[in-house]
């Protein structure tokens, strides 16, 4: 009976808060670059997708928008994308808070390291271009990412090309940050290749790229994460603090890696509550 009530509540919440999502191509006239992949997208088990050849954004609009928008970059080691628990599954929860939620289906590097970031930049351009239509305040658009998607989100936050593509805040789930000794090796190999130069390693180690213009951040991780060592998040947080950028870091004692919006993560109630409060009270915007 309890399980039935939970499912019913979830269904009602979805119906109340989330309008039918719309999927828009990132590059309707063709992307300015290529990763060399062709063919069709591969839909794998567990909500994973691979071989993304047509990047897109899926937009979930709330019934009562508060002007804020969040773009999510799912993880997957720069080889595939966890589109469900690190993507679509969060839509009803964020819509219930009045947030316009956008899931980015981005292309993998495949030897072309500039491609994922170009997709992320285009996503934030599109959101701001549609701001009036979607009831979004263009100076309240944030980027969110998990694992390798966290590296992409933090890349946009630190390597953005102009104010047009600078996010107003960043939310990172157990992110890959460094390309150095404490990296996630698969993400590094897929992004930079197996033998990157010292210069590339330094440039894509995002703790080195933080400035006073890097947007405010909310970071969370599990202390027992053996896939992406906690030092990734810790060093990024310290770099933000050094530059006097507003930042908060939440480290949960257990949970490992890759929990996203899954119910079996012991601290789901804590992280969702803490993020809700930060989104409601902790963000500071220049009007």
PyMOL commands that set and color helices and strands:
alter all, ss='L'
color gray80, all
select helices_A, chain A and resi 2-17+45-47+88-95+114-129+131-134+148-159+163-165+185-192+198-203+206-208+231-242+268-282
alter helices_A, ss='H'
color red, helices_A
select strands_A, chain A and resi 22-25+42-43+48-50+56-60+69-73+81-82+100-105+141-146+169-173+216-222+247-252
alter strands_A, ss='S'
color yellow, strands_A
deselect
rebuild
show_as cartoon
